[in-house]
Structures are given as C-alpha cells and as structure tokens.
Amino acid sequence: MTSYVRVGTVGIVLTVALALCACVDVSFGLANLMHADRSPQTVVLAHGYVVQDAVIHRGDRRIGITYAHHPQSQAVIVFCGGNTFHRSIEGGDALQTLAHDADVVLFDYPGYGDSTGPATAAIVLEDALAVYDYVMEMESSAEKKRVLYGFSLGGMVAAQVAGQRAVDGLVLEATAPSVEVWARSQIPWYAKPLVRPRIEAGLASIDTIVALRSFRGEVLVMTSPADEQAPAALSIAMDREFQRMGLHTVLVQFPGASHGAIPRSAEYTAVLAAFLYRVKAAQRPDRVDANLDVTQHSVRD
C-alpha cells in the first residue's frame, strides 16, 4: 500500500516538472521497494509484559499463537485479524495497539504462518474457538475480563465466538454483518441488476446479527466514512440492529481513516480505553431482553 502512495507522489512531481519545463531530482532507495515485517518480536511493550509464541495441537493440525501477558492487566483480548493477517508480518502492530493494561492473543488462520490445515469457514471458526478456550483456561487469565476484537473478516469470526462463549466485550472494526452483505456492497450500483453473488455455503452461514442474539456483553463498533472496502453504511446498519436487539453498543466513526487505518487515528486510543473501562465496570443482566429500551445509544464522532 505504501509503495503505491510513493509512486503516485513521484507521478505528481513529474507532472508538475513537465508543466514547468523544469528538471527535478527524484530519490529512490531500497525503502521504496522493501518493507520490513512487524512481528511481535519487533515491538517493545510496557515493563512487565511477557511475549510468548506457542502452538496448539488439534489432531494433525496446528494453530500458531502469540500471547502477550502482564501480571497486572485486567483483561484478555483475543484478536481476530483480517483475511491477510499473519502474526509474523503484522503481529507487532497489533500488540503495540492493544497491549495496554490488557493481555493480547494473536493467532494465524489455517494455512497461514505456523497454522496448518485448509482455510475453510468451518476450520477458521473451529480454530478461533480453540484459541479462545486455550487462553481462557490459563491461570494467568483467571478473573480477567474477556474481550474479542475482530477486524474486517475477523469481525465476523469474533462475533461467532462471542455467540458461543462467555465474553465480556466485543470490538468490531471495519467489518460487515455477513459475507453476503459485504459482497453486495462491492458491486457498483449499475451492475447490481446483472450481478448476483454466490457465496460458499460455509461462509453464507456466518451471520453476526444471528450470532449475537443472546450476547450479554459490551459492544464497540468502529468504522470510517473513508473506508471503501468495508463501507461505513454496513457498520451503521449493524449497530442499529444491535440497538433494536437490546445490546449495549457504541458506534464510533473515524473520518478519513482508510481500511485498516483506524488504529492510527488520534482518537483511537481514548476510544478503546473508554470501552475497556466500561467492560471492566459493566454489570450485565442475566439475559438479553430483545424489547429492552436501551439508554446507552450509539456515539458518532
């Protein structure tokens, strides 16, 4: 992504130079062509954090995970990345973003990094559940709040896990309620009468709204009007449905943030910290009443 921006910048410079009939010097270096990985081992976290890599064995398959934990943290965040997420490439960024008064768990999807097996919808969800169970059964996770964080495709994965396990908080960043809804959003208006997306059966069955019908935790939905890959309209509609269902939800929009850039927004750290504070302090009812009059409405920046 960065290389395209730089090439585009060079193009603008050349255009201006030609228009002015002037000569300009354009510098090129290896940094224009190569970008180092940001693995978990490349970041420096606050004093006291321990970062460990591990492998979970499930029959003849493996799931590679990274676990960053601190003895004084009050929450455990299981991060479900987007469809291209690799711990060895982006894991450092995820830890740098989330490891603040919280333990953080990263994992590779099947066929990625240290994880093996076919990347089917069923196995992706199976692995996510296995990672969640593995970490929450650790002694270091005892008495800590349990949070799932899903980005893009990972938002749908995180919602499925939240619907099947005891979870205190759910973060959905730049995602969609289902693959079908997302696929339709990618079809230009003029092609909609002619194009009908056919979704693989396993993917078609993944529905965030259905998964969270009995969810009792706090929900944070983050989106951006500038996101073309996961249009803000999808998150706004999803949040509206969460409110109708009686979920405790907050929607925050980050103007100008492209897909994947929300964590780099100036307001992001404060938004996430406020959400985790709510999760730690939340006293939830024994069940969700679909007709509940929600007093905590969405907040839009």
Secondary structure as GFF3:
##gff-version 3
##sequence-region A 1 301
A	DSSP	alpha_helix	2	20	.	.	.	ID=ss1
A	DSSP	three_ten_helix	30	32	.	.	.	ID=ss2
A	DSSP	three_ten_helix	40	42	.	.	.	ID=ss3
A	DSSP	beta_strand	50	58	.	.	.	ID=ss4
A	DSSP	beta_strand	61	69	.	.	.	ID=ss5
A	DSSP	beta_strand	75	80	.	.	.	ID=ss6
A	DSSP	alpha_helix	87	98	.	.	.	ID=ss7
A	DSSP	beta_strand	103	107	.	.	.	ID=ss8
A	DSSP	alpha_helix	121	136	.	.	.	ID=ss9
A	DSSP	three_ten_helix	139	141	.	.	.	ID=ss10
A	DSSP	beta_strand	145	151	.	.	.	ID=ss11
A	DSSP	alpha_helix	153	162	.	.	.	ID=ss12
A	DSSP	beta_strand	169	173	.	.	.	ID=ss13
A	DSSP	alpha_helix	179	185	.	.	.	ID=ss14
A	DSSP	three_ten_helix	189	191	.	.	.	ID=ss15
A	DSSP	alpha_helix	201	204	.	.	.	ID=ss16
A	DSSP	alpha_helix	208	211	.	.	.	ID=ss17
A	DSSP	beta_strand	218	223	.	.	.	ID=ss18
A	DSSP	alpha_helix	232	245	.	.	.	ID=ss19
A	DSSP	beta_strand	248	253	.	.	.	ID=ss20
A	DSSP	three_ten_helix	262	264	.	.	.	ID=ss21
A	DSSP	alpha_helix	268	281	.	.	.	ID=ss22
###
